[in-house]
């Protein structure tokens, strides 16, 4: 065995000495010397498999993960399960425990079948997210319908749904171009409602027949702080809230009838295009329909000419109410058409007069009369009077007594007037509900009493129709022209069209049908009304 020492390199220390560094001594057995192994390096073959970095290493968003898992669970049913509460922000399946997922699948099956068990809001949101992405539906219209149904089923318990689902339904309709029925009108515009939906609500209100505005909506169109007015803070709050929307509707109807254009058409703004983000605040994969959509908006609420005119109408209404209420002071700088000012003045004067009459009737005590007892007393009184009359008269034959008694009996039956009572009929009489009435009023009261033989619904109609309504019906029966109808309406402080609409509204509530077809009495009621009004 040969020993070989490997030569070492040296190092020089600070004294200049060389210090040898011993490494290793190798002992060779009697074997041939081998070459040192080269480092092992793997070199890929040319033309081999290429890596798709975009596909194999792409980022999968939380929304995409939700959609993929929703498709896996799309038609998976669930047996009856125990309800387990679930509360999460932007809830998804990943946040559910196994028991919560079992309940969700069972509850979802019930909802798809038209049954709506009680559940938590987070479960509702997961189901709504599914519908947004088309999970569990066969066509877009079905998804829109299911979304609206589940909203209406749970909105009373969870009012917060209104904020979200109203917007998502609108987006869903935009994406698929659905022509769906509009939702119920809003009585008040929520602060968090999107500008697009606000303007749609304004358009629906201003194009309705008749125009209908609530006070909460109207005051947002006024360019002065009406609720800080001395009249409003004092005695006029209820009157302004009640009559200002009616005045705007009245003027809108006036311009529509006289010139053929509504208020919105007189002050129409230009449409503008806006970009609307889709399905805001929802777990929504924008790769499905896109991030946003372009929408045409009619900026009604911000259109200055329309706002200015409505402000003038409200200020005019406040001034007229001040006059009628005896409130000192007026608002200055009001500029409206003279015809409009006269129309508003007549309307408010009529409303105040009707209110005063109603308040006066409320103080009159109501007396209930026992008609059967009254008739018995009257019959007994008549018998006593007849007996006294016979005793005072000279004796007459039986034949002449019958002839004398016959007119009296007929008079009591209402067939032949009794000469002895003719003078008393011309005197004022006391009506327990109306007080003392003059002779002419007595005849009118008796004529009205004759209508008690009518069916109940017709009695109700005649009880609710005002004198102006009856005059208008008589004019239509007599073939009165537009001038005659206008005269009746002006005398009542209204417009012909409003009176006709009021008649039809009363008829619909009482008999479930319209009495008037346009400005004519419906053919099936013409003869009946003629006999009743004659």
Phi and psi in degrees as a GROMACS rama.xvg file:
@    title "Ramachandran Plot"
@    xaxis  label "Phi"
@    yaxis  label "Psi"
@TYPE xy
-94.4996  136.199  UNK-2
-104.344  130.788  UNK-3
-125.183  128.344  UNK-4
-99.0215  131.656  UNK-5
-85.9037  131.825  UNK-6
-67.528  137.566  UNK-7
-102.117  150.321  UNK-8
-80.4149  155.054  UNK-9
-111.657  160.398  UNK-10
-127.825  142.37  UNK-11
-102.161  126.011  UNK-12
-88.5575  -172.953  UNK-13
-69.8209  -22.653  UNK-14
-88.4661  2.18807  UNK-15
88.2905  -1.18918  UNK-16
-76.1977  151.757  UNK-17
-98.3499  123.055  UNK-18
-105.828  117.438  UNK-19
-78.9935  141.794  UNK-20
-109.989  113.315  UNK-21
-78.1202  128.758  UNK-22
-102.304  -96.9894  UNK-23
-134.453  156.972  UNK-24
-111.81  126.673  UNK-25
-99.6201  134.941  UNK-26
-111.433  119.998  UNK-27
-96.8644  131.736  UNK-28
-84.5358  173.783  UNK-29
-78.3102  75.4086  UNK-30
-132.224  152.956  UNK-31
-67.781  145.712  UNK-32
-68.3395  132.104  UNK-33
-105.154  150.004  UNK-34
-76.427  149.76  UNK-35
-68.5923  135.368  UNK-36
-69.4865  138.496  UNK-37
-78.672  152.982  UNK-38
-59.9684  144.192  UNK-39
-93.4543  116.58  UNK-40
-126.164  128.199  UNK-41
-90.8846  122.602  UNK-42
-109.741  118.015  UNK-43
-63.0804  146.272  UNK-44
-72.6041  147.279  UNK-45
-69.3927  139.952  UNK-46
80.7136  13.5226  UNK-47
-75.4707  -170.535  UNK-48
-67.6292  131.246  UNK-49
-95.95  143.812  UNK-50
-88.6051  130.023  UNK-51
-90.3994  92.9197  UNK-52
-63.5348  -33.9391  UNK-53
-69.9118  -30.5467  UNK-54
-89.9372  -45.1104  UNK-55
-82.9955  -18.261  UNK-56
-126.438  27.3358  UNK-57
-78.2923  155.29  UNK-58
-86.176  128.309  UNK-59
-103.435  115.85  UNK-60
-71.1637  162.997  UNK-61
-61.7474  -38.1933  UNK-62
-66.688  -40.3055  UNK-63
-65.9277  -39.7892  UNK-64
-61.1326  -39.5136  UNK-65
-62.1388  -44.0129  UNK-66
-64.4347  -43.4923  UNK-67
-63.4062  -40.7001  UNK-68
-72.0477  -34.2456  UNK-69
-63.1888  -37.0202  UNK-70
-68.6248  -32.1515  UNK-71
-68.4025  -34.2424  UNK-72
-98.4188  8.74705  UNK-73
-54.9698  -47.9751  UNK-74
-112.632  16.068  UNK-75
-79.5828  121.732  UNK-76
-89.6908  177.226  UNK-77
-148.002  140.134  UNK-78
-75.676  168.385  UNK-79
-54.4222  129.958  UNK-80
-132.213  163.793  UNK-81
-80.4681  137.359  UNK-82
-71.2705  131.09  UNK-83
-125.812  125.683  UNK-84
-56.4514  148.759  UNK-85
-146.811  118.363  UNK-86
-135.056  121.462  UNK-87
-158.149  151.334  UNK-88
-82.2714  133.088  UNK-89
44.8674  64.599  UNK-90
-67.4428  145.988  UNK-91
-139.026  177.875  UNK-92
-65.6513  -34.479  UNK-93
-61.5174  -25.3635  UNK-94
-86.7415  -2.90355  UNK-95
-90.4552  139.654  UNK-96
-77.2756  161.68  UNK-97
-53.1219  -41.3878  UNK-98
-66.0013  -36.2114  UNK-99
-67.1971  -38.6306  UNK-100
-66.0759  -38.9195  UNK-101
-61.8058  -43.7385  UNK-102
-62.979  -41.6289  UNK-103
-61.7779  -45.4228  UNK-104
-64.1377  -38.4886  UNK-105
-67.0802  -47.3251  UNK-106
-61.7629  -41.0206  UNK-107
-61.6078  -39.35  UNK-108
-62.6779  -38.5886  UNK-109
-64.5333  -43.8206  UNK-110
-63.6777  -42.3759  UNK-111
-63.4164  -22.5273  UNK-112
-92.3998  3.04349  UNK-113
89.9037  13.3627  UNK-114
-112.091  143.762  UNK-115
-129.962  79.1431  UNK-116
-64.7432  158.916  UNK-117
-65.5132  139.181  UNK-118
-157.836  177.937  UNK-119
-87.6273  158.976  UNK-120
-63.5224  -34.8252  UNK-121
-64.4765  -36.0286  UNK-122
-62.5894  -39.3133  UNK-123
-61.43  -42.813  UNK-124
-64.4861  -39.4564  UNK-125
-60.7784  -42.0725  UNK-126
-66.0912  -40.1318  UNK-127
-65.1952  -38.4923  UNK-128
-60.7712  -39.6905  UNK-129
-60.085  -46.4082  UNK-130
-63.6942  -38.1314  UNK-131
-57.2993  -38.0218  UNK-132
-91.9769  8.52242  UNK-133
78.0065  20.6427  UNK-134
-82.2987  127.456  UNK-135
83.1013  13.9358  UNK-136
-130.749  159.809  UNK-137
-102.895  -24.1548  UNK-138
-148.92  156.432  UNK-139
-57.9358  -40.7883  UNK-140
-59.8167  -34.3418  UNK-141
-66.1948  -39.0403  UNK-142
-64.1485  -41.312  UNK-143
-63.0656  -42.0849  UNK-144
-66.2202  -43.3112  UNK-145
-64.5958  -38.1069  UNK-146
-64.7181  -40.7339  UNK-147
-69.9857  -37.99  UNK-148
-64.8401  -46.4543  UNK-149
-68.3887  -32.0496  UNK-150
-63.8382  -49.9152  UNK-151
-66.129  -28.6032  UNK-152
-73.219  -29.8753  UNK-153
-117.036  -0.269766  UNK-154
-67.9549  -28.6885  UNK-155
-67.3633  -38.5679  UNK-156
-78.8589  -34.9596  UNK-157
-121.999  81.6372  UNK-158
-59.4365  -21.9306  UNK-159
-61.4677  -22.8402  UNK-160
-59.3738  -32.357  UNK-161
-56.2576  -40.388  UNK-162
-60.1914  -38.326  UNK-163
-94.4369  -49.9492  UNK-164
-68.2805  -34.4427  UNK-165
-58.221  -41.8861  UNK-166
-70.4185  -41.6278  UNK-167
-68.2614  -37.1177  UNK-168
-62.1389  -40.1757  UNK-169
-64.1449  -44.8299  UNK-170
-62.074  -42.3189  UNK-171
-60.2826  -43.0903  UNK-172
-64.5518  -36.5726  UNK-173
-66.2997  -43.6983  UNK-174
-61.8205  -42.3166  UNK-175
-102.768  1.44821  UNK-176
62.9703  39.5824  UNK-177
-81.8386  137.734  UNK-178
-101.5  92.1975  UNK-179
-109.482  158.605  UNK-180
-66.8073  138.348  UNK-181
-65.5709  152.856  UNK-182
-73.0661  171.208  UNK-183
-59.8378  141.098  UNK-184
-59.1456  146.709  UNK-185
-85.8  133.765  UNK-186
-80.3708  -23.4384  UNK-187
-148.668  137.17  UNK-188
-81.6659  116.552  UNK-189
-63.1118  148.425  UNK-190
-66.1395  -31.9255  UNK-191
-90.3094  8.47409  UNK-192
-71.5407  137.477  UNK-193
-65.2132  155.665  UNK-194
-62.2371  -34.5159  UNK-195
-64.2627  -43.4535  UNK-196
-72.2186  -32.8756  UNK-197
-61.4443  -46.4159  UNK-198
-68.6488  -32.5578  UNK-199
-63.3729  -38.814  UNK-200
-67.0704  -39.8393  UNK-201
-62.7639  -42.3773  UNK-202
-62.7766  -42.7884  UNK-203
-62.4307  -39.8002  UNK-204
-67.1108  -45.1063  UNK-205
-77.6174  -16.5439  UNK-206
-100.558  -2.0981  UNK-207
-72.3441  156.198  UNK-208
-121.303  109.586  UNK-209
-78.9703  165.829  UNK-210
-63.5732  132.701  UNK-211
-130.708  119.721  UNK-212
-126.501  139.116  UNK-213
-84.9736  162.425  UNK-214
-63.2764  -40.2204  UNK-215
-61.3514  -35.5158  UNK-216
-75.8566  -40.5993  UNK-217
-64.6489  -40.6872  UNK-218
-67.8787  -18.214  UNK-219
-77.2801  -10.6718  UNK-220
-98.6171  2.11353  UNK-221
-98.2414  136.825  UNK-222
-92.4709  13.895  UNK-223
-137.08  153.157  UNK-224
-80.5079  86.4729  UNK-225
-63.8435  -29.2138  UNK-226
-76.4744  -3.419  UNK-227
-104.228  3.88732  UNK-228
-66.2836  144.597  UNK-229
-61.1187  -37.2721  UNK-230
-67.1985  -41.8778  UNK-231
-66.0503  -46.4801  UNK-232
-72.7608  -17.1618  UNK-233
-89.5896  -92.2447  UNK-234
-115.978  -2.53549  UNK-235
-103.788  8.34492  UNK-236
-60.5443  -51.002  UNK-237
-64.2218  -41.4085  UNK-238
-65.807  -43.041  UNK-239
-65.3752  -42.6014  UNK-240
-65.0995  -31.8864  UNK-241
-82.5666  -41.5092  UNK-242
-97.1506  -27.0176  UNK-243
-60.686  -46.757  UNK-244
-62.3255  -34.5507  UNK-245
-68.0919  -36.2555  UNK-246
-65.849  -42.3365  UNK-247
-61.9775  -42.5877  UNK-248
-65.2359  -38.4451  UNK-249
-62.5838  -46.252  UNK-250
-68.0824  -37.0594  UNK-251
-60.5875  -44.2362  UNK-252
-66.8208  -34.3737  UNK-253
-63.6426  -47.7983  UNK-254
-67.9499  -34.3538  UNK-255
-64.8967  -39.7926  UNK-256
-79.2293  -38.3149  UNK-257
-82.7246  -35.3536  UNK-258
-121.193  -5.90309  UNK-259
77.7975  15.3656  UNK-260
-133.887  138.393  UNK-261
-85.547  173.727  UNK-262
-58.2338  -43.2685  UNK-263
-63.3705  -33.7169  UNK-264
-75.3273  -27.742  UNK-265
-72.0079  -31.6933  UNK-266
-127.877  55.4995  UNK-267
-76.6899  127.504  UNK-268
-84.2555  167.889  UNK-269
-84.234  142.796  UNK-270
-70.2739  151.447  UNK-271
-135.952  153.548  UNK-272
-97.0259  133.755  UNK-273
-132.405  154.217  UNK-274
-96.9521  124.153  UNK-275
-113.811  122.117  UNK-276
-65.5447  140.473  UNK-277
-88.0605  136.273  UNK-278
50.6313  53.8008  UNK-279
-61.8284  145.769  UNK-280
65.747  11.5269  UNK-281
-106.835  156.918  UNK-282
-76.7675  95.8521  UNK-283
-132.101  128.57  UNK-284
-86.2998  105.35  UNK-285
-67.2866  -12.0552  UNK-286
-69.6718  -12.8641  UNK-287
-79.8987  -55.6278  UNK-288
-118.364  -7.06216  UNK-289
106.503  169.438  UNK-290
-83.0518  -35.1525  UNK-291
-149.449  174.733  UNK-292
-144.627  148.742  UNK-293
-88.4712  131  UNK-294
-126.521  141.816  UNK-295
-90.2124  128.57  UNK-296
-125.382  138.254  UNK-297
-101.686  105.021  UNK-298
-76.6558  74.6725  UNK-299
-71.6817  -46.4892  UNK-300
-67.392  -20.5259  UNK-301
-107.364  5.61752  UNK-302
-77.5795  113.045  UNK-303
-61.3969  -44.2913  UNK-304
-59.3933  -41.5502  UNK-305
-67.6692  -43.4293  UNK-306
-61.0984  -41.4283  UNK-307
-63.1507  -42.2689  UNK-308
-68.393  -42.1413  UNK-309
-64.3836  -37.8112  UNK-310
-60.3532  -42.1851  UNK-311
-63.2575  -39.2154  UNK-312
-64.6047  -40.2934  UNK-313
-69.2464  -39.9214  UNK-314
-64.7409  -39.8558  UNK-315
-62.1041  -43.2952  UNK-316
-59.9903  -43.3792  UNK-317
-62.2705  -41.7092  UNK-318
-62.4097  -44.722  UNK-319
-65.6357  -38.0365  UNK-320
-67.0695  -34.8587  UNK-321
-61.7962  -44.2163  UNK-322
-61.2922  -48.2793  UNK-323
-68.5319  -25.8456  UNK-324
-92.387  -5.61768  UNK-325
74.5942  26.6538  UNK-326
-88.1404  130.991  UNK-327
-77.5874  142.961  UNK-328
97.4824  150.209  UNK-329
-136.627  155.42  UNK-330
-81.4477  140.139  UNK-331
-105.806  164.797  UNK-332
78.305  27.0558  UNK-333
-90.7835  125.035  UNK-334
-128.614  103.109  UNK-335
-135.538  166.653  UNK-336
-63.2787  144.198  UNK-337
-61.2785  -36.9671  UNK-338
-64.2782  -37.3966  UNK-339
-68.3371  -41.5419  UNK-340
-61.8469  -42.6118  UNK-341
-65.1216  -40.9142  UNK-342
-61.095  -45.8694  UNK-343
-65.4616  -40.9932  UNK-344
-62.4551  -45.2169  UNK-345
-64.5443  -41.6909  UNK-346
-62.3763  -48.5646  UNK-347
-68.2413  -35.5779  UNK-348
-62.6481  -43.4337  UNK-349
-63.6515  -42.4091  UNK-350
-62.6571  -40.849  UNK-351
-68.4734  -38.4778  UNK-352
-65.3405  -42.0054  UNK-353
-65.4988  -36.0082  UNK-354
-68.3811  -39.964  UNK-355
-63.0879  -42.5955  UNK-356
-63.1422  -39.5699  UNK-357
-66.4899  -41.4755  UNK-358
-65.3984  -36.4735  UNK-359
-66.349  -40.4614  UNK-360
-66.3999  -28.4684  UNK-361
-66.9448  -25.4274  UNK-362
-86.899  -11.1365  UNK-363
-78.8846  121.52  UNK-364
-66.0424  138.042  UNK-365
-89.0976  129.251  UNK-366
-113.456  126.03  UNK-367
-93.4666  128.645  UNK-368
-108.124  131.321  UNK-369
-81.6769  97.0793  UNK-370
-65.2019  -36.5656  UNK-371
-65.733  -41.1093  UNK-372
-67.7171  -38.1841  UNK-373
-63.9686  -41.3367  UNK-374
-64.0907  -38.5042  UNK-375
-65.6264  -42.7064  UNK-376
-63.2565  -41.6546  UNK-377
-64.8004  -38.8808  UNK-378
-64.5959  -44.2427  UNK-379
-63.2165  -39.6589  UNK-380
-63.4151  -40.2313  UNK-381
-65.0277  -38.094  UNK-382
-65.0871  -43.2145  UNK-383
-63.2831  -40.8917  UNK-384
-64.2457  -41.1967  UNK-385
-64.1824  -39.9421  UNK-386
-65.0197  -41.4176  UNK-387
-67.2329  -35.7162  UNK-388
-66.721  -41.0914  UNK-389
-65.8675  -40.1629  UNK-390
-66.1405  -35.4629  UNK-391
-77.5981  -24.7545  UNK-392
-78.5052  157.916  UNK-393
-68.9658  154.713  UNK-394
-62.6038  136.092  UNK-395
-131.737  167.047  UNK-396
-71.9658  162.17  UNK-397
-61.7397  -36.3198  UNK-398
-65.7929  -44.6714  UNK-399
-69.7661  -30.8137  UNK-400
-64.5054  -39.383  UNK-401
-66.5044  -39.2863  UNK-402
-66.4974  -34.152  UNK-403
-74.695  -37.3249  UNK-404
-73.9687  -25.0093  UNK-405
-61.3266  -49.3194  UNK-406
-60.79  -35.5733  UNK-407
-64.7609  -41.9189  UNK-408
-64.9986  -40.7431  UNK-409
-65.1078  -35.3272  UNK-410
-65.0105  -39.979  UNK-411
-64.9933  -32.6526  UNK-412
-78.2223  -7.65301  UNK-413
85.8558  15.9862  UNK-414
-97.7746  -37.3578  UNK-415
-127.849  127.849  UNK-416
-64.9266  138.325  UNK-417
-85.4476  120.3  UNK-418
-58.1971  -32.1542  UNK-419
-70.5803  -21.9245  UNK-420
-100.238  -4.14972  UNK-421
-62.2934  -36.7534  UNK-422
-70.8208  -40.6355  UNK-423
-68.0674  -26.4302  UNK-424
-68.7601  -20.9278  UNK-425
-86.1922  -4.96935  UNK-426
-88.2812  162.255  UNK-427
-66.6839  143.625  UNK-428
-123.033  157.295  UNK-429
-99.5104  121.867  UNK-430
-105.768  130.079  UNK-431
-65.9757  -22.6512  UNK-432
-99.4288  -28.8973  UNK-433
-109.076  -8.39897  UNK-434
85.1105  -157.951  UNK-435
-73.8614  133.326  UNK-436
-123.651  142.988  UNK-437
-75.6383  166.108  UNK-438
-52.6469  -44.2401  UNK-439
-62.7476  -36.6106  UNK-440
-71.0383  -30.135  UNK-441
-63.5769  -43.4  UNK-442
-61.8652  -41.4897  UNK-443
-64.2169  -39.2336  UNK-444
-65.1733  -40.151  UNK-445
-66.2867  -35.5521  UNK-446
-64.9908  -39.9256  UNK-447
-67.0607  -35.508  UNK-448
-64.5354  -28.8973  UNK-449
-63.7523  -20.8169  UNK-450
-78.5024  -6.16707  UNK-451
-64.8676  -16.244  UNK-452
-80.7476  -6.48781  UNK-453
-74.826  161.518  UNK-454
-56.8989  155.627  UNK-455
-58.4301  -40.8471  UNK-456
-66.3329  -33.7965  UNK-457
-73.637  -34.3557  UNK-458
-62.7367  -37.3781  UNK-459
-67.2778  -38.3097  UNK-460
-60.7831  -50.5374  UNK-461
-65.8916  -27.7839  UNK-462
-71.6163  -29.4923  UNK-463
-93.6175  -20.6852  UNK-464
-73.4304  134.514  UNK-465
-82.554  174.232  UNK-466
-61.0701  -37.4488  UNK-467
-64.582  -39.0065  UNK-468
-62.7482  -44.3053  UNK-469
-65.7101  -39.6207  UNK-470
-62.3341  -39.318  UNK-471
-65.9806  -40.513  UNK-472
-65.1671  -41.1392  UNK-473
-63.6427  -39.8146  UNK-474
-63.9238  -39.302  UNK-475
-67.4586  -37.7977  UNK-476
-65.796  -34.995  UNK-477
-84.6681  4.17988  UNK-478
74.7988  30.0087  UNK-479
-62.5215  142.299  UNK-480
-84.1648  -174.839  UNK-481
-63.2517  -34.3895  UNK-482
-64.7723  -40.0601  UNK-483
-64.8885  -41.2648  UNK-484
-66.0823  -38.6987  UNK-485
-64.2919  -39.1691  UNK-486
-63.4236  -41.0768  UNK-487
-64.2508  -41.9345  UNK-488
-67.1387  -43.403  UNK-489
-63.1322  -38.0458  UNK-490
-63.3678  -30.9603  UNK-491
-91.0818  0.0680154  UNK-492
71.2604  36.4843  UNK-493
-142.509  -163.775  UNK-494
-122.062  151.172  UNK-495
-54.8909  -42.6297  UNK-496
-64.3652  -36.8188  UNK-497
-67.6234  -39.6429  UNK-498
-63.4567  -42.614  UNK-499
-63.2894  -40.9716  UNK-500
-64.091  -39.9338  UNK-501
-64.066  -39.4238  UNK-502
-61.6509  -44.9103  UNK-503
-66.0419  -36.2696  UNK-504
-63.7637  -43.7751  UNK-505
-63.5983  -42.4021  UNK-506
-63.8346  -40.7862  UNK-507
-63.2824  -38.5143  UNK-508
-72.6035  -29.0543  UNK-509
-94.0455  -47.0976  UNK-510
-116.612  -0.886369  UNK-511
71.2744  24.6669  UNK-512
-151.256  164.033  UNK-513
-91.4962  134.357  UNK-514
-80.7989  -28.2666  UNK-515
-116.008  140.243  UNK-516
-116.375  96.2427  UNK-517
71.9156  -123.063  UNK-518
-108.232  28.9514  UNK-519
-130.981  151.601  UNK-520
-76.2638  135.104  UNK-521
-57.3366  140.115  UNK-522
-57.904  -37.9308  UNK-523
-72.1772  -15.2743  UNK-524
-111.474  0.794626  UNK-525
-65.7236  -51.302  UNK-526
-67.9409  -36.1222  UNK-527
-64.8329  -44.3687  UNK-528
-66.9137  -35.4681  UNK-529
-62.2323  -41.8249  UNK-530
-71.022  -31.0848  UNK-531
-78.2514  -34.2597  UNK-532
-90.3337  -8.8465  UNK-533
